[in-house]
Amino acid sequence: MNGVESVDIGCPYCGETIEILIDCSVHKQSYIEDCEVCCRPIDIGVVLDESGSPVVTPAREDDQ
């Protein structure tokens, strides 16, 4: 699968579920995206599994 896929994640700060868009043309990526509820920076890690589906790992920016 190549293209953009919508994924729901839980914010590691406030716990709210938010929707993010993942570019599935990149096998492994990491970037910062602000939570649309609490506005805190989430460190988003993404890898594509064997079937091309994104596996998303959200983390607090201060956990690094």
N, CA, C and O atoms as a CHARMM CRD file, in Angstrom:
* protein
*
  256
    1    1 MET  N      0.84700  -1.18400   0.00000 PROA 1      0.00000
    2    1 MET  CA     0.00000   0.00000   0.00000 PROA 1      0.00000
    3    1 MET  C      0.88900   1.24200   0.00000 PROA 1      0.00000
    4    1 MET  O      1.77000   1.38000   0.84900 PROA 1      0.00000
    5    2 ASN  N      0.66500   2.11400  -0.92200 PROA 2      0.00000
    6    2 ASN  CA     1.30600   3.42600  -0.92600 PROA 2      0.00000
    7    2 ASN  C      0.21700   4.47000  -0.90700 PROA 2      0.00000
    8    2 ASN  O     -0.87900   4.24900  -1.42200 PROA 2      0.00000
    9    3 GLY  N      0.51500   5.58900  -0.32100 PROA 3      0.00000
   10    3 GLY  CA    -0.48800   6.63200  -0.21400 PROA 3      0.00000
   11    3 GLY  C     -0.58500   7.09300   1.22200 PROA 3      0.00000
   12    3 GLY  O      0.34500   6.92400   2.00900 PROA 3      0.00000
   13    4 VAL  N     -1.71600   7.67500   1.55100 PROA 4      0.00000
   14    4 VAL  CA    -1.92600   8.21500   2.89100 PROA 4      0.00000
   15    4 VAL  C     -2.99500   7.38700   3.59300 PROA 4      0.00000
   16    4 VAL  O     -4.03300   7.06800   3.01300 PROA 4      0.00000
   17    5 GLU  N     -2.72600   7.04500   4.84900 PROA 5      0.00000
   18    5 GLU  CA    -3.69100   6.28100   5.63500 PROA 5      0.00000
   19    5 GLU  C     -3.98800   7.01900   6.93400 PROA 5      0.00000
   20    5 GLU  O     -3.08700   7.58000   7.55800 PROA 5      0.00000
   21    6 SER  N     -5.23400   7.01300   7.33200 PROA 6      0.00000
   22    6 SER  CA    -5.67500   7.63600   8.57200 PROA 6      0.00000
   23    6 SER  C     -5.55100   6.62600   9.71800 PROA 6      0.00000
   24    6 SER  O     -5.99000   5.48200   9.59500 PROA 6      0.00000
   25    7 VAL  N     -4.94800   7.06000  10.83500 PROA 7      0.00000
   26    7 VAL  CA    -4.76100   6.18800  11.99500 PROA 7      0.00000
   27    7 VAL  C     -5.18600   6.94800  13.24600 PROA 7      0.00000
   28    7 VAL  O     -4.83900   8.11600  13.41800 PROA 7      0.00000
   29    8 ASP  N     -5.93900   6.28000  14.11900 PROA 8      0.00000
   30    8 ASP  CA    -6.29700   6.86400  15.41300 PROA 8      0.00000
   31    8 ASP  C     -5.25400   6.45000  16.44700 PROA 8      0.00000
   32    8 ASP  O     -4.88800   5.27800  16.53800 PROA 8      0.00000
   33    9 ILE  N     -4.77800   7.42500  17.22600 PROA 9      0.00000
   34    9 ILE  CA    -3.81300   7.14900  18.29100 PROA 9      0.00000
   35    9 ILE  C     -4.30300   7.80700  19.57500 PROA 9      0.00000
   36    9 ILE  O     -5.13700   8.71100  19.53900 PROA 9      0.00000
   37   10 GLY  N     -3.78800   7.35400  20.69100 PROA 10     0.00000
   38   10 GLY  CA    -4.06500   7.99200  21.96800 PROA 10     0.00000
   39   10 GLY  C     -2.93600   8.95100  22.30600 PROA 10     0.00000
   40   10 GLY  O     -1.76300   8.58400  22.23300 PROA 10     0.00000
   41   11 CYS  N     -3.28000  10.17100  22.67300 PROA 11     0.00000
   42   11 CYS  CA    -2.26400  11.14800  23.06500 PROA 11     0.00000
   43   11 CYS  C     -1.59400  10.66100  24.34800 PROA 11     0.00000
   44   11 CYS  O     -2.28900  10.33500  25.31000 PROA 11     0.00000
   45   12 PRO  N     -0.26100  10.60300  24.38700 PROA 12     0.00000
   46   12 PRO  CA     0.42400  10.14500  25.59600 PROA 12     0.00000
   47   12 PRO  C      0.37200  11.16300  26.74100 PROA 12     0.00000
   48   12 PRO  O      0.77700  10.84400  27.85900 PROA 12     0.00000
   49   13 TYR  N     -0.11100  12.36100  26.48600 PROA 13     0.00000
   50   13 TYR  CA    -0.24600  13.38200  27.52600 PROA 13     0.00000
   51   13 TYR  C     -1.64900  13.40000  28.11200 PROA 13     0.00000
   52   13 TYR  O     -1.82400  13.19000  29.31200 PROA 13     0.00000
   53   14 CYS  N     -2.66400  13.65400  27.26300 PROA 14     0.00000
   54   14 CYS  CA    -4.03400  13.84300  27.76800 PROA 14     0.00000
   55   14 CYS  C     -4.89900  12.59700  27.62100 PROA 14     0.00000
   56   14 CYS  O     -5.97600  12.53000  28.21300 PROA 14     0.00000
   57   15 GLY  N     -4.44900  11.60000  26.83800 PROA 15     0.00000
   58   15 GLY  CA    -5.19500  10.36300  26.67600 PROA 15     0.00000
   59   15 GLY  C     -6.31100  10.39600  25.64700 PROA 15     0.00000
   60   15 GLY  O     -6.93800   9.37100  25.38300 PROA 15     0.00000
   61   16 GLU  N     -6.56800  11.56300  25.06100 PROA 16     0.00000
   62   16 GLU  CA    -7.62600  11.66500  24.04700 PROA 16     0.00000
   63   16 GLU  C     -7.20200  10.95200  22.76000 PROA 16     0.00000
   64   16 GLU  O     -6.02000  10.90900  22.42000 PROA 16     0.00000
   65   17 THR  N     -8.17800  10.39900  22.05800 PROA 17     0.00000
   66   17 THR  CA    -7.92600   9.76700  20.76600 PROA 17     0.00000
   67   17 THR  C     -7.92800  10.84300  19.69700 PROA 17     0.00000
   68   17 THR  O     -8.86300  11.63800  19.59600 PROA 17     0.00000
   69   18 ILE  N     -6.85600  10.85800  18.89100 PROA 18     0.00000
   70   18 ILE  CA    -6.76700  11.81300  17.78800 PROA 18     0.00000
   71   18 ILE  C     -6.46400  11.05100  16.50500 PROA 18     0.00000
   72   18 ILE  O     -5.92800   9.94400  16.53400 PROA 18     0.00000
   73   19 GLU  N     -6.81400  11.66000  15.39000 PROA 19     0.00000
   74   19 GLU  CA    -6.57400  11.06300  14.08200 PROA 19     0.00000
   75   19 GLU  C     -5.34200  11.72100  13.45900 PROA 19     0.00000
   76   19 GLU  O     -5.23300  12.94700  13.42100 PROA 19     0.00000
   77   20 ILE  N     -4.41600  10.89000  12.97100 PROA 20     0.00000
   78   20 ILE  CA    -3.25700  11.41300  12.25000 PROA 20     0.00000
   79   20 ILE  C     -3.21300  10.75500  10.87000 PROA 20     0.00000
   80   20 ILE  O     -3.76900   9.67500  10.66800 PROA 20     0.00000
   81   21 LEU  N     -2.55500  11.41000   9.93800 PROA 21     0.00000
   82   21 LEU  CA    -2.39800  10.87200   8.59200 PROA 21     0.00000
   83   21 LEU  C     -0.97100  10.38400   8.41900 PROA 21     0.00000
   84   21 LEU  O     -0.01900  11.09200   8.74900 PROA 21     0.00000
   85   22 ILE  N     -0.82600   9.18100   7.90400 PROA 22     0.00000
   86   22 ILE  CA     0.47700   8.54800   7.71700 PROA 22     0.00000
   87   22 ILE  C      0.77000   8.41200   6.22900 PROA 22     0.00000
   88   22 ILE  O     -0.06300   7.91600   5.47200 PROA 22     0.00000
   89   23 ASP  N      1.95200   8.85200   5.81000 PROA 23     0.00000
   90   23 ASP  CA     2.42300   8.68000   4.43200 PROA 23     0.00000
   91   23 ASP  C      2.99900   7.27200   4.31300 PROA 23     0.00000
   92   23 ASP  O      4.10200   7.01100   4.79400 PROA 23     0.00000
   93   24 CYS  N      2.27300   6.37800   3.68600 PROA 24     0.00000
   94   24 CYS  CA     2.67600   4.97400   3.58800 PROA 24     0.00000
   95   24 CYS  C      3.69300   4.70900   2.47900 PROA 24     0.00000
   96   24 CYS  O      4.02700   3.55300   2.22100 PROA 24     0.00000
   97   25 SER  N      4.18500   5.74300   1.82600 PROA 25     0.00000
   98   25 SER  CA     5.23200   5.55100   0.82500 PROA 25     0.00000
   99   25 SER  C      6.61800   5.55100   1.47500 PROA 25     0.00000
  100   25 SER  O      7.61700   5.28200   0.80700 PROA 25     0.00000
  101   26 VAL  N      6.68100   5.85200   2.78100 PROA 26     0.00000
  102   26 VAL  CA     7.94600   5.86800   3.52700 PROA 26     0.00000
  103   26 VAL  C      7.90600   4.72200   4.52900 PROA 26     0.00000
  104   26 VAL  O      7.01400   4.66600   5.37500 PROA 26     0.00000
  105   27 HSD  N      8.88400   3.79600   4.43500 PROA 27     0.00000
  106   27 HSD  CA     8.87300   2.58600   5.25800 PROA 27     0.00000
  107   27 HSD  C      9.05600   2.86000   6.75300 PROA 27     0.00000
  108   27 HSD  O      8.39500   2.23300   7.58100 PROA 27     0.00000
  109   28 LYS  N      9.94100   3.78400   7.10000 PROA 28     0.00000
  110   28 LYS  CA    10.20800   4.09500   8.50300 PROA 28     0.00000
  111   28 LYS  C     10.33400   5.60300   8.64400 PROA 28     0.00000
  112   28 LYS  O     11.05400   6.24500   7.87900 PROA 28     0.00000
  113   29 GLN  N      9.63200   6.17100   9.62700 PROA 29     0.00000
  114   29 GLN  CA     9.67400   7.62200   9.79900 PROA 29     0.00000
  115   29 GLN  C      9.46000   7.99600  11.25600 PROA 29     0.00000
  116   29 GLN  O      8.90800   7.22700  12.04200 PROA 29     0.00000
  117   30 SER  N      9.91100   9.19200  11.59300 PROA 30     0.00000
  118   30 SER  CA     9.73100   9.73900  12.93100 PROA 30     0.00000
  119   30 SER  C      9.56100  11.24400  12.78800 PROA 30     0.00000
  120   30 SER  O     10.32000  11.89900  12.07300 PROA 30     0.00000
  121   31 TYR  N      8.56400  11.78600  13.47200 PROA 31     0.00000
  122   31 TYR  CA     8.32700  13.22100  13.39900 PROA 31     0.00000
  123   31 TYR  C      7.52200  13.66900  14.60800 PROA 31     0.00000
  124   31 TYR  O      7.00500  12.83700  15.35300 PROA 31     0.00000
  125   32 ILE  N      7.41200  14.96700  14.80600 PROA 32     0.00000
  126   32 ILE  CA     6.65800  15.55400  15.90500 PROA 32     0.00000
  127   32 ILE  C      5.33900  16.09800  15.35700 PROA 32     0.00000
  128   32 ILE  O      5.31500  16.79000  14.33800 PROA 32     0.00000
  129   33 GLU  N      4.24500  15.77600  16.04600 PROA 33     0.00000
  130   33 GLU  CA     2.93500  16.32100  15.69400 PROA 33     0.00000
  131   33 GLU  C      2.24300  16.74200  16.98200 PROA 33     0.00000
  132   33 GLU  O      2.23300  15.99000  17.95600 PROA 33     0.00000
  133   34 ASP  N      1.66800  17.93600  16.99100 PROA 34     0.00000
  134   34 ASP  CA     0.97900  18.42300  18.18500 PROA 34     0.00000
  135   34 ASP  C     -0.38200  17.76000  18.32600 PROA 34     0.00000
  136   34 ASP  O     -1.09300  17.55300  17.34300 PROA 34     0.00000
  137   35 CYS  N     -0.73300  17.43000  19.57100 PROA 35     0.00000
  138   35 CYS  CA    -2.06900  16.90600  19.86300 PROA 35     0.00000
  139   35 CYS  C     -3.08000  18.00800  19.56800 PROA 35     0.00000
  140   35 CYS  O     -2.90200  19.15300  19.98400 PROA 35     0.00000
  141   36 GLU  N     -4.13900  17.65600  18.85000 PROA 36     0.00000
  142   36 GLU  CA    -5.15200  18.66200  18.51500 PROA 36     0.00000
  143   36 GLU  C     -6.05300  18.98400  19.70200 PROA 36     0.00000
  144   36 GLU  O     -6.85300  19.91600  19.62000 PROA 36     0.00000
  145   37 VAL  N     -5.94600  18.23700  20.80900 PROA 37     0.00000
  146   37 VAL  CA    -6.75000  18.50500  22.00000 PROA 37     0.00000
  147   37 VAL  C     -5.95800  19.34200  23.01000 PROA 37     0.00000
  148   37 VAL  O     -6.41100  20.41200  23.41700 PROA 37     0.00000
  149   38 CYS  N     -4.75700  18.85100  23.42100 PROA 38     0.00000
  150   38 CYS  CA    -3.99000  19.54300  24.46300 PROA 38     0.00000
  151   38 CYS  C     -2.81300  20.34800  23.91600 PROA 38     0.00000
  152   38 CYS  O     -2.14900  21.06300  24.66600 PROA 38     0.00000
  153   39 CYS  N     -2.55300  20.23300  22.61600 PROA 39     0.00000
  154   39 CYS  CA    -1.51200  20.99900  21.91200 PROA 39     0.00000
  155   39 CYS  C     -0.08300  20.65700  22.33500 PROA 39     0.00000
  156   39 CYS  O      0.83600  21.41600  22.02800 PROA 39     0.00000
  157   40 ARG  N      0.12800  19.54900  23.02300 PROA 40     0.00000
  158   40 ARG  CA     1.48400  19.16400  23.41600 PROA 40     0.00000
  159   40 ARG  C      2.13100  18.35100  22.29300 PROA 40     0.00000
  160   40 ARG  O      1.42600  17.68500  21.53400 PROA 40     0.00000
  161   41 PRO  N      3.46100  18.39600  22.17700 PROA 41     0.00000
  162   41 PRO  CA     4.15900  17.71800  21.07500 PROA 41     0.00000
  163   41 PRO  C      4.28400  16.20800  21.28800 PROA 41     0.00000
  164   41 PRO  O      4.81500  15.75000  22.30000 PROA 41     0.00000
  165   42 ILE  N      3.78600  15.44900  20.31800 PROA 42     0.00000
  166   42 ILE  CA     3.86400  13.98800  20.36300 PROA 42     0.00000
  167   42 ILE  C      4.94700  13.53800  19.38400 PROA 42     0.00000
  168   42 ILE  O      4.96500  13.95100  18.22500 PROA 42     0.00000
  169   43 ASP  N      5.85400  12.68000  19.87300 PROA 43     0.00000
  170   43 ASP  CA     6.88600  12.08600  19.01600 PROA 43     0.00000
  171   43 ASP  C      6.24900  10.86300  18.35700 PROA 43     0.00000
  172   43 ASP  O      5.97800   9.86200  19.02100 PROA 43     0.00000
  173   44 ILE  N      6.01200  10.94900  17.05300 PROA 44     0.00000
  174   44 ILE  CA     5.35000   9.89000  16.30000 PROA 44     0.00000
  175   44 ILE  C      6.40800   9.03800  15.60100 PROA 44     0.00000
  176   44 ILE  O      7.20000   9.54700  14.80700 PROA 44     0.00000
  177   45 GLY  N      6.41500   7.74500  15.90000 PROA 45     0.00000
  178   45 GLY  CA     7.28300   6.79700  15.20500 PROA 45     0.00000
  179   45 GLY  C      6.40800   5.87700  14.37100 PROA 45     0.00000
  180   45 GLY  O      5.38300   5.39200  14.85100 PROA 45     0.00000
  181   46 VAL  N      6.80000   5.63100  13.12900 PROA 46     0.00000
  182   46 VAL  CA     5.99900   4.79600  12.22500 PROA 46     0.00000
  183   46 VAL  C      6.91600   3.83800  11.48400 PROA 46     0.00000
  184   46 VAL  O      7.95900   4.23500  10.96500 PROA 46     0.00000
  185   47 VAL  N      6.51900   2.57900  11.44000 PROA 47     0.00000
  186   47 VAL  CA     7.13800   1.59300  10.55200 PROA 47     0.00000
  187   47 VAL  C      6.00300   0.87700   9.82900 PROA 47     0.00000
  188   47 VAL  O      4.90000   0.75300  10.36000 PROA 47     0.00000
  189   48 LEU  N      6.27500   0.41700   8.64300 PROA 48     0.00000
  190   48 LEU  CA     5.27900  -0.35500   7.89500 PROA 48     0.00000
  191   48 LEU  C      5.52400  -1.83300   8.13900 PROA 48     0.00000
  192   48 LEU  O      6.66200  -2.29400   8.05700 PROA 48     0.00000
  193   49 ASP  N      4.45800  -2.58800   8.44100 PROA 49     0.00000
  194   49 ASP  CA     4.61000  -4.02700   8.65200 PROA 49     0.00000
  195   49 ASP  C      4.72700  -4.75000   7.29900 PROA 49     0.00000
  196   49 ASP  O      4.77700  -4.11300   6.24700 PROA 49     0.00000
  197   50 GLU  N      4.76900  -6.07300   7.34500 PROA 50     0.00000
  198   50 GLU  CA     4.96800  -6.87400   6.13000 PROA 50     0.00000
  199   50 GLU  C      3.89600  -6.63200   5.07800 PROA 50     0.00000
  200   50 GLU  O      4.16100  -6.74800   3.88100 PROA 50     0.00000
  201   51 SER  N      2.68500  -6.29700   5.51700 PROA 51     0.00000
  202   51 SER  CA     1.59600  -6.07100   4.57300 PROA 51     0.00000
  203   51 SER  C      1.51700  -4.62200   4.10200 PROA 51     0.00000
  204   51 SER  O      0.66500  -4.27800   3.28200 PROA 51     0.00000
  205   52 GLY  N      2.41800  -3.76200   4.62800 PROA 52     0.00000
  206   52 GLY  CA     2.42000  -2.36100   4.22200 PROA 52     0.00000
  207   52 GLY  C      1.55200  -1.46700   5.08300 PROA 52     0.00000
  208   52 GLY  O      1.39600  -0.28200   4.79200 PROA 52     0.00000
  209   53 SER  N      0.97800  -2.03400   6.15600 PROA 53     0.00000
  210   53 SER  CA     0.15300  -1.24300   7.06700 PROA 53     0.00000
  211   53 SER  C      1.03000  -0.53300   8.09400 PROA 53     0.00000
  212   53 SER  O      2.00800  -1.11000   8.57000 PROA 53     0.00000
  213   54 PRO  N      0.69700   0.70700   8.44000 PROA 54     0.00000
  214   54 PRO  CA     1.52500   1.44800   9.39700 PROA 54     0.00000
  215   54 PRO  C      1.32900   0.96500  10.82900 PROA 54     0.00000
  216   54 PRO  O      0.20700   0.72200  11.27400 PROA 54     0.00000
  217   55 VAL  N      2.44900   0.83000  11.54200 PROA 55     0.00000
  218   55 VAL  CA     2.44800   0.55700  12.97400 PROA 55     0.00000
  219   55 VAL  C      2.95700   1.83900  13.62300 PROA 55     0.00000
  220   55 VAL  O      4.11600   2.21300  13.44400 PROA 55     0.00000
  221   56 VAL  N      2.09000   2.51100  14.37600 PROA 56     0.00000
  222   56 VAL  CA     2.39000   3.83500  14.91900 PROA 56     0.00000
  223   56 VAL  C      2.69100   3.72200  16.41700 PROA 56     0.00000
  224   56 VAL  O      1.96300   3.07500  17.16900 PROA 56     0.00000
  225   57 THR  N      3.79000   4.37300  16.82800 PROA 57     0.00000
  226   57 THR  CA     4.15900   4.41900  18.23900 PROA 57     0.00000
  227   57 THR  C      4.22700   5.87500  18.67500 PROA 57     0.00000
  228   57 THR  O      5.20200   6.56300  18.37200 PROA 57     0.00000
  229   58 PRO  N      3.19200   6.36400  19.39300 PROA 58     0.00000
  230   58 PRO  CA     3.24000   7.73200  19.91000 PROA 58     0.00000
  231   58 PRO  C      3.95900   7.74900  21.25300 PROA 58     0.00000
  232   58 PRO  O      3.79000   6.84200  22.06800 PROA 58     0.00000
  233   59 ALA  N      4.76500   8.78700  21.47900 PROA 59     0.00000
  234   59 ALA  CA     5.49000   8.91400  22.74100 PROA 59     0.00000
  235   59 ALA  C      5.54500  10.38100  23.15000 PROA 59     0.00000
  236   59 ALA  O      5.43100  11.27600  22.31300 PROA 59     0.00000
  237   60 ARG  N      5.72000  10.61000  24.43700 PROA 60     0.00000
  238   60 ARG  CA     5.91100  11.96600  24.93700 PROA 60     0.00000
  239   60 ARG  C      7.26200  12.46200  24.45700 PROA 60     0.00000
  240   60 ARG  O      8.23800  11.71200  24.45900 PROA 60     0.00000
  241   61 GLU  N      7.32400  13.70200  24.05300 PROA 61     0.00000
  242   61 GLU  CA     8.58200  14.27000  23.58000 PROA 61     0.00000
  243   61 GLU  C      9.63400  14.26700  24.68500 PROA 61     0.00000
  244   61 GLU  O     10.82300  14.12000  24.40300 PROA 61     0.00000
  245   62 ASP  N      9.21300  14.42700  25.93400 PROA 62     0.00000
  246   62 ASP  CA    10.17300  14.46400  27.03600 PROA 62     0.00000
  247   62 ASP  C     10.62300  13.07900  27.50700 PROA 62     0.00000
  248   62 ASP  O     11.39900  12.97800  28.45800 PROA 62     0.00000
  249   63 ASP  N     10.14600  12.00600  26.85300 PROA 63     0.00000
  250   63 ASP  CA    10.58700  10.65000  27.16000 PROA 63     0.00000
  251   63 ASP  C     11.87700  10.28500  26.45500 PROA 63     0.00000
  252   63 ASP  O     12.43300   9.21400  26.69600 PROA 63     0.00000
  253   64 GLN  N     12.36200  11.16400  25.58700 PROA 64     0.00000
  254   64 GLN  CA    13.56300  10.86600  24.79600 PROA 64     0.00000
  255   64 GLN  C     14.82000  10.96300  25.62600 PROA 64     0.00000
  256   64 GLN  O     15.91700  10.74200  25.11300 PROA 64     0.00000
